[in-house]
Amino acid sequence: MNISSTKQSRLIFMMKKYVFGAPFSTDAVVISLPCEEGSLPYFETDTSEGLKFTLTLSAKDAVYGLGESVRGINKRGYLYRGFCSDDPNQTEATNSLYGAHNFMVIEQGDKVFGVFFDCPSLINFDIAFTYCDKLIVSSDNTNMNVFIIDGNSCYEIIREFRKAIGMSYIPPMWAFGYTQSRWSYAERDSVRRVAKGYRDCHIPLDAIYLDIDYMERYKDFTVDKEAFGDLKEFADEMKKQNIRLVPIIDAGVKIEDGYDVYEEGVKNGYFCTDKDGKPFEACVWPGMTHFPDFLNPDARLWFGEKYKILTDMGIEGFWNDMNEPAIFYSQQSVDKAHELVKDFAKEETLTLQGFETLKGYFGSRQNCGEDYSAFYHNTPQGRYCHKNVHNLYGYNMTRSAAEGLEKTDPDKRFLLFSRASYIGMHRYSGIWTGDNFSWWSHILAELRVLPGLNMCGFLYVGADLGGFGCECTRDLLLRWLSLGIFTPLMRNHAACGTREQECYQFENPEDFKHIIDLRYRLIPYIYSEYMKAALSGDMMFKPLAFEFPEDEVAKRTEDQILLGNEVMIAPVYTQNAIGRYVYLPEEMTAVRMNKGELTFTQMEKGHHFVEIAENEVVFYIRKDKAIPLCKPAMCTEELDRENLELIGTGNEYVLYTDDGISKDFGKNENYRTLTK
Ligand code: MIG
């Protein structure tokens, strides 16, 4: 759908750009706006030390956004940092996660506005934390663009913002299927066992992920031949069962003589450099590595074209990892450690103080500020210290992949998602929310992060279902899947060393089958709502607060969200529960799935306790709305997307549909009105 010219001029009017210093151009915003002359509205600006913007909030004002972050949908009451962080401890105390998404919508008194701090380095958000009535945004970086968007509602502002940052990534249809991952299925036979495990239990499956062990010594774009033989042949074998293989690509390139990616990178100056101009060295999974300089367009092109090595083997999707970038330790850390150890070795025995100093030193090396300050990027805008453009690294790695894939096969959609991200990357890929745990609280954390991600353009999103770290249990996985069936990326993933958590590992796998079957029945709807959100810049997951701004209870309900324009979801996220309390801001139809059968109950507006057994799913269809359902299938390829049944009290639904493969989306004939 084209933005009409009248809308475009309105857009320029609603979004304003304020320039501080000489900002690095991040390409987050894709429209060009004039620089405003006056000072930044609403905020008090202090430029005496770095940049500091202060806004006064009254008790009722709400702050939404910040994409990938912990805690509530309303972000008030905590400190956040816009700084891509490889921190697997996603707790309430975590200030930053893998993505830096510095966009917020603020309800202040009777006005509402959006603000985007386009800051490629660390920025702090003190959201009524230090002072209950102050939102304080601060950064050492004195160079940044700040965008203000005025509008009449949260939705209107978000739509304008989304137009300004460009259309969200659109994955292939098969990427809406259920997928299984683990660190790692390290050879063909374990992948075959997973496929068989699922097929034997008649649980649908569309893809299996390959984690780092498929590579030869963790070298990007290589395949361990002993473990995987000819990957092309193996990918073919899996494809015959309608299962795609999705390999991981890490940011660091192994230093190894004879390894072409390493040698080409060094020869052409495609790696980030240290202060003396030599390729920067740090340790990640492959051992000592260099980091491709994704902010250098030539390097970006070069790395992106390497994905063709794998697509030539029949691979159609990738996940980009370790791209904050994650650093275990650098050569400079090793050198300093040697000095410290030498110092302490002078003493006869290691003293407690010495021990603590060494422990502290080693413990602080991972992803440390000293390392992020020690390497440089060769960008079209000049040579930049990594520290000042840190948030753009994963974004540009993934942009590199997307541009490479686009060159390889311009008309084909590939599955692509990344761990680190920045606004702008949403045009190229999706994200997964990184290393969570098999904790009940992380089910709720996933629900709460979805609307904020959508506000920032990230639509293809999902968390590691069942939890990445520690041990998954049967009840946890059932409950988590009951949320996961609604997220575009639906992937079960677990860390090495943890209990195996593929659905068929647990008793009564038919319980899992029924839940995942429901996902497949919903794919035409989920896909349709995804595409509508992508094509019109809307959110797929919405807080109740946005839809029912006059309803004080709905405004503060953060354990239920809306999906698309028709559905509300309210999953169980506590152990031992026989159900949960649900608030209905209006009359709705409860849809209950029990052993594959659906039953419908009309429910009044208000508070209810809804019993939901572990092997059941309940979701809600809004008043006078209807949604399409298809028959279950073992994979997306086998879905019958033609014969759809409408459920709910409404009489029609406008379905978006297309081939799910090509990029010819958004045509008028892709919309179809289904009636009862
Ligand atoms: O340091 O590739 O978030 O999904 O399984 C860990 C191994 C590296 C982190 C990713 C996780 C992946 C793991 N990776």
Boltz pocket constraint, residues with backbone or C-beta under 6 A from the ligand:
constraints:
  - pocket:
      binder: B
      contacts: [[A, 182], [A, 183], [A, 211], [A, 212], [A, 248], [A, 321], [A, 322], [A, 419], [A, 434], [A, 435], [A, 493], [A, 494], [A, 495]]
      max_distance: 6.0
